[in-house]
Amino acid sequence: METIQQLLNRIRWDKEFGQGDFEVGIYDRIEDAVEFQPLENLHMEKGNHFSFTICVVGEVLTIPFHRIREVRKNGECIWKR
């Protein structure tokens, strides 16, 4: 199984595979649930292999990659932890 970083790089660099609507399921510890966000809402800093940022309800959050639980492409699960 490929890691989440490998999958995100494939989406970014493989033009054919990267076409589609991607959603990322992020585990919310407070709600104890997985919440889905469009991939384009995630901001990944070059060289940072541990976390990404996302703006939720006007607040910028830093989320570690290990909290990503699922990735969907066009509504279909393509990766799950």
C-alpha positions as CSV (number, residue, x, y, z in Angstrom):
1,M,0.0,0.0,0.0
2,E,1.3,3.4,-0.9
3,T,1.7,6.1,1.8
4,I,-0.5,9.2,1.9
5,Q,2.5,11.3,0.7
6,Q,3.1,9.0,-2.2
7,L,-0.6,9.2,-3.2
8,L,-0.7,13.0,-2.9
9,N,2.4,13.2,-5.0
10,R,0.8,10.9,-7.6
11,I,-2.3,13.1,-7.7
12,R,-0.1,16.2,-8.1
13,W,2.4,14.9,-10.8
14,D,0.5,12.2,-12.7
15,K,-1.7,14.4,-15.0
16,E,-4.0,11.5,-16.1
17,F,-4.5,10.1,-12.6
18,G,-4.8,13.6,-11.1
19,Q,-7.9,14.5,-13.1
20,G,-11.1,14.3,-11.1
21,D,-12.6,15.6,-7.8
22,F,-10.6,14.5,-4.8
23,E,-11.8,14.6,-1.2
24,V,-9.7,13.9,1.9
25,G,-11.2,12.4,5.0
26,I,-9.5,13.9,8.0
27,Y,-10.0,12.5,11.5
28,D,-11.4,15.2,13.9
29,R,-10.4,14.2,17.4
30,I,-12.9,16.5,19.0
31,E,-15.9,15.2,17.0
32,D,-14.4,11.7,17.0
33,A,-15.4,11.4,13.3
34,V,-13.9,11.7,9.8
35,E,-14.8,14.9,8.0
36,F,-14.2,15.3,4.3
37,Q,-12.6,18.3,2.7
38,P,-11.9,19.0,-1.0
39,L,-8.2,18.3,-1.7
40,E,-7.7,21.8,-3.0
41,N,-8.4,23.2,0.5
42,L,-5.3,21.5,1.8
43,H,-2.1,23.7,1.7
44,M,1.1,21.6,1.7
45,E,4.3,23.5,2.3
46,K,7.3,22.3,0.2
47,G,9.6,20.2,2.2
48,N,7.1,19.6,5.1
49,H,6.5,15.8,5.2
50,F,4.7,15.9,8.5
51,S,1.7,18.2,8.3
52,F,-0.5,20.5,6.1
53,T,-2.7,23.5,6.8
54,I,-6.3,23.9,6.2
55,C,-8.7,26.8,6.8
56,V,-11.9,25.7,8.6
57,V,-14.5,28.3,9.5
58,G,-12.0,31.1,9.2
59,E,-9.4,29.4,11.4
60,V,-6.1,28.0,10.0
61,L,-5.4,24.6,11.4
62,T,-2.1,22.6,11.1
63,I,-3.0,18.9,10.7
64,P,-0.5,16.0,10.7
65,F,-0.7,13.7,7.7
66,H,-1.4,10.7,10.0
67,R,-4.9,12.1,10.6
68,I,-5.8,11.6,7.0
69,R,-8.0,8.4,7.0
70,E,-9.4,8.2,3.5
71,V,-9.1,9.7,0.0
72,R,-11.9,9.7,-2.5
73,K,-11.8,10.3,-6.2
74,N,-15.1,11.2,-7.8
75,G,-16.9,9.9,-4.7
76,E,-15.1,6.5,-4.8
77,C,-12.6,5.5,-2.1
78,I,-9.1,5.1,-3.6
79,W,-7.1,5.0,-0.4
80,K,-7.9,4.2,3.2
81,R,-5.9,3.9,6.4
